[in-house]
Amino acid sequence: MIEAKQLSKRYGEKTAVDRLDFTVKPGTVTGFLGPNGAGKSTTMRMIVGLDAPTSGTVMVNGSRYAAHTAPLQEVGALLEAGSVHPGRSAFDHLMAQAYTHGIPRRRVEEVIEMTGLQKVAKKRAGVFSLGMGQRLGIAAALLGDPSTVMLDEPVNGLDPEGVLWIRNLLSGLAAEGRTVFVSSHLMSEIALVAEHLIIVGQGRLLADTTVQDLVSQAGGDTVKVVSSDPGRLREVLAGPGIDINGRAGSEELEVAGMSARAIGTAAGAAGIILFELTPRTVSLEEAFMELTQDAVEYHGSAATAGSAA
């Protein structure tokens, strides 16, 4: 479990993390989201003691990271996959970490197999592709068989097979009752693997919620309906929990709280002709963009380079 209480970090006049309160619980995958510059990396660095909080506290499994006698067995972290001596082999890199924590050689061999590094284990890390470097970083995070796993952009550089492997790995770790905390910019992947979300913007907590609740708050599931008689259809569909929106003079309605099948059945029973019946689900990316639109530090322009005169 990871517990942050009023966690803050300032660099001179800049506040990178501003009084964060959140808990990452075991048995589920928690996504850590936010725009660039939101404070995610700084927060993760404070969790594992690489940065000291200006104020507030962050605990891993009930203690500060530095207070654990065998930290690799408490929390495994991937923050910078490239932080490996380029002249050292993957096997030697993992063995060096294992020696410092009394971890046996057989565990090194286990994580090498688990991460698919068998064929390159004796090669120098300096010649690794980005994806292989990610696998080595994940192997190091899993080396101590930790109860808490924290990964920053774990699918970066991985091919489709690797992305699927990561997805299954994270779900499997959570199913074993471990705490899994994952930062990523790939909303589609977070939507597939995470149940809970911690979302930050400009260092502040924007949401501590589930994927389902965030999507629901952003509009959830709706159905676009185009009919010959939208006024009468509105009357037919009206009821408790049904939200119907449409512009005056338009044949199009947007209906929430009712499935496309139910709408079609009701319209057919009333003799109303439907021209279109399209279910629509708000994606996690859309919900995230709506939530963080005022917390984005850098906004791009749709203009192309050739448009400047």
C-alpha positions in Angstrom: 0.0 0.0 0.0 1.1 3.5 -0.8 -0.2 6.4 1.4 0.5 10.1 0.7 -0.6 12.7 3.2 -0.3 16.4 2.3 2.7 15.5 0.2 4.4 18.6 -1.3 7.6 19.4 -3.2 8.9 22.8 -4.1 11.9 23.8 -6.1 12.5 27.4 -5.3 9.4 29.3 -6.4 7.9 26.4 -8.3 5.6 24.0 -6.6 5.9 20.6 -8.4 3.6 18.7 -6.0 1.0 20.5 -3.9 -0.5 18.8 -0.8 -1.4 15.4 -2.4 -3.6 13.1 -0.4 -4.2 9.6 -1.9 -4.0 5.9 -1.1 -3.0 3.2 -3.5 -4.5 -0.1 -2.3 -3.4 -3.7 -2.8 -5.3 -6.1 -5.1 -6.0 -3.7 -7.9 -4.1 -1.8 -10.7 -4.2 2.0 -10.0 -3.4 4.3 -12.9 -1.4 7.5 -12.2 -2.4 10.1 -14.8 -1.8 13.7 -15.5 -0.6 16.1 -18.2 3.2 16.7 -18.7 4.5 18.7 -15.8 1.7 17.6 -13.5 4.1 16.2 -10.9 3.8 12.5 -11.5 7.5 11.7 -11.8 8.3 13.9 -8.8 5.7 12.1 -6.7 7.0 8.7 -7.7 10.6 9.8 -6.9 9.4 10.8 -3.4 7.7 7.5 -2.9 11.0 5.6 -3.3 13.1 8.3 -1.5 14.9 9.7 -4.5 13.5 13.2 -3.7 12.7 14.4 -0.2 9.3 16.0 0.4 9.3 19.7 1.3 6.4 18.8 3.5 3.9 16.0 4.1 4.7 12.3 4.1 4.5 9.2 1.9 4.6 5.7 3.2 5.0 2.3 1.5 3.6 -0.6 3.4 3.4 1.5 6.6 6.9 3.0 6.6 9.0 5.5 4.7 11.0 3.8 1.9 14.3 4.6 3.6 13.2 2.9 6.8 12.7 -0.5 5.2 15.7 -2.9 5.8 15.1 -4.6 2.5 13.4 -2.0 0.3 13.6 -4.1 -2.9 11.4 -6.7 -1.2 8.9 -4.0 -0.3 8.6 -2.0 -3.5 9.9 -2.6 -6.9 10.1 0.5 -9.1 10.8 1.3 -12.8 11.4 5.0 -13.1 14.2 5.4 -15.6 14.8 2.2 -17.6 18.0 3.6 -19.1 19.8 3.9 -15.7 22.0 0.8 -16.3 25.7 0.7 -16.8 26.0 0.2 -20.6 29.0 -2.1 -20.3 27.3 -4.5 -17.9 25.2 -7.4 -19.1 21.5 -7.8 -18.1 22.4 -10.8 -15.9 25.3 -9.0 -14.2 23.2 -5.9 -13.6 20.5 -8.0 -11.9 23.0 -10.0 -9.9 24.7 -6.9 -8.6 21.3 -5.7 -7.2 20.6 -9.2 -5.9 23.9 -9.4 -4.0 23.0 -6.2 -2.1 19.7 -7.6 -0.8 20.6 -11.2 -0.2 18.5 -12.4 -3.2 19.5 -15.8 -4.6 20.7 -16.4 -8.1 17.7 -18.5 -8.9 15.5 -15.4 -8.5 17.6 -13.5 -11.0 17.1 -16.4 -13.4 13.3 -16.4 -12.7 12.8 -12.7 -13.5 15.0 -13.0 -16.7 12.6 -15.7 -17.9 9.6 -13.8 -16.7 10.5 -10.8 -18.7 11.7 -12.7 -21.9 15.3 -11.7 -21.6 16.8 -15.2 -21.8 18.4 -14.8 -25.2 20.0 -11.4 -24.4 20.8 -11.9 -20.7 24.6 -12.0 -21.3 24.6 -9.1 -23.8 25.7 -5.6 -22.7 22.8 -3.4 -21.8 24.4 -0.6 -23.9 23.3 -2.4 -27.1 19.7 -3.1 -26.0 16.8 -1.7 -27.9 14.4 0.6 -26.0 12.0 -2.3 -25.5 14.7 -4.6 -24.2 15.8 -1.9 -21.8 12.2 -1.6 -20.5 12.1 -5.4 -19.9 15.3 -5.2 -18.0 14.0 -2.3 -15.9 10.8 -4.3 -15.1 13.0 -7.4 -14.3 14.9 -5.3 -11.7 11.6 -4.0 -10.3 10.3 -7.5 -9.8 13.6 -8.9 -8.5 12.8 -8.7 -4.8 9.3 -10.2 -5.3 7.9 -7.0 -3.8 4.4 -6.5 -2.4 4.2 -3.1 -4.1 5.1 -2.5 -7.8 5.4 1.0 -9.2 6.1 1.5 -12.9 6.5 4.7 -14.9 5.5 4.3 -18.6 6.1 0.6 -18.6 5.0 0.0 -22.2 7.4 2.7 -23.6 9.2 1.1 -26.6 7.5 -2.2 -26.4 6.1 -4.0 -29.5 2.4 -5.2 -29.5 3.4 -8.5 -28.0 5.3 -6.7 -25.2 2.3 -4.4 -24.6 0.0 -7.4 -24.2 2.6 -9.1 -21.9 2.7 -6.0 -19.7 -1.1 -5.9 -19.6 -1.2 -9.5 -18.4 1.6 -9.0 -16.0 0.0 -6.0 -14.2 -3.3 -7.8 -13.9 -1.6 -10.9 -12.6 0.3 -9.0 -10.0 -2.9 -7.3 -8.8 -4.7 -10.6 -8.7 -2.0 -11.9 -6.3 -2.9 -9.1 -3.9 0.0 -6.8 -4.7 -0.2 -3.0 -4.9 0.3 -2.0 -8.5 0.8 1.7 -9.3 1.3 2.6 -13.0 1.9 5.9 -14.8 1.2 6.1 -18.5 0.2 8.5 -21.2 -1.5 5.7 -23.2 -5.1 6.0 -22.0 -6.2 3.0 -24.0 -3.8 0.8 -22.0 -4.8 2.3 -18.7 -8.5 1.8 -19.6 -7.8 -1.9 -20.3 -5.8 -2.7 -17.1 -6.6 -0.2 -14.4 -9.6 -0.1 -12.1 -8.7 2.9 -10.0 -7.2 6.2 -11.0 -5.2 9.0 -9.3 -5.2 12.0 -11.6 -3.1 15.1 -10.9 -2.7 18.5 -12.7 -0.2 21.2 -11.9 0.8 19.3 -8.8 -2.7 19.1 -7.3 -5.1 16.1 -7.0 -7.8 16.4 -9.6 -9.5 13.0 -9.1 -9.3 9.9 -6.9 -11.8 7.6 -8.6 -12.6 4.5 -10.6 -12.3 4.4 -14.4 -16.1 3.7 -14.6 -17.0 6.6 -12.4 -14.8 9.1 -14.3 -16.2 8.0 -17.6 -19.8 8.2 -16.3 -19.2 11.8 -15.0 -18.0 12.8 -18.4 -21.2 11.6 -20.1 -20.8 7.8 -19.9 -22.9 5.8 -22.4 -25.2 7.6 -24.7 -27.2 6.8 -27.8 -27.5 9.1 -30.8 -31.0 8.8 -32.3 -32.2 10.4 -35.5 -35.9 10.1 -36.1 -38.8 11.3 -38.2 -40.5 12.7 -35.1 -38.1 13.7 -32.4 -40.7 15.5 -30.3 -42.9 12.5 -30.0 -39.9 10.2 -29.5 -38.8 12.4 -26.6 -42.3 11.9 -25.0 -42.1 8.1 -25.6 -38.7 7.7 -24.0 -39.1 10.1 -21.1 -38.9 8.4 -17.7 -36.9 8.2 -14.4 -33.2 8.1 -15.0 -33.5 9.0 -18.7 -31.7 12.1 -19.9 -32.6 13.4 -23.4 -30.9 16.3 -25.2 -31.5 17.8 -28.6 -31.5 21.1 -30.5 -34.7 22.7 -31.5 -35.5 21.9 -35.1 -33.1 19.0 -35.3 -34.1 15.4 -35.9 -31.2 14.2 -33.7 -31.5 13.3 -30.0 -28.8 12.2 -27.5 -30.2 9.8 -25.0 -28.5 8.6 -21.8 -29.8 6.0 -19.4 -31.3 3.7 -22.0 -29.8 1.1 -24.3 -30.0 1.3 -28.1 -32.1 -1.9 -28.1 -34.6 -0.4 -25.7 -34.9 2.8 -27.7 -35.5 0.9 -30.9 -38.1 -1.2 -29.3 -39.9 1.7 -27.8 -39.8 3.7 -31.1 -41.1 0.7 -33.1 -44.0 0.1 -30.7 -44.9 3.8 -31.1 -44.6 3.6 -34.9 -41.8 6.2 -35.0 -39.3 5.8 -37.9 -35.7 5.8 -36.9 -33.0 6.9 -39.4 -30.1 6.3 -37.1 -29.4 4.6 -33.8 -25.8 4.8 -32.7 -24.5 3.8 -29.2 -21.6 6.0 -28.1 -19.3 5.5 -25.1 -17.1 8.3 -23.7 -13.5 7.0 -23.8 -11.1 7.3 -20.8 -9.0 9.7 -23.0 -12.0 12.0 -23.6 -12.9 12.0 -19.9 -9.3 12.7 -19.0 -9.0 15.6 -21.4 -12.2 17.1 -20.1 -11.0 16.8 -16.5 -7.5 18.2 -17.1 -8.2 20.9 -19.8 -7.4 23.7 -17.3 -4.4 22.0 -15.9 -2.4 21.5 -19.2 0.8 23.5 -19.0 1.6 23.5 -22.8 -1.1 23.7 -25.4 -0.3 22.9 -29.0 -1.7 24.6 -32.1 -3.4 22.9 -35.1 -1.5 25.3 -37.4 1.1 23.7 -39.7 4.5 25.1 -40.3 3.5 26.0 -43.8 0.6 28.1 -42.7 2.8 30.9 -41.4 3.3 33.7 -44.0 
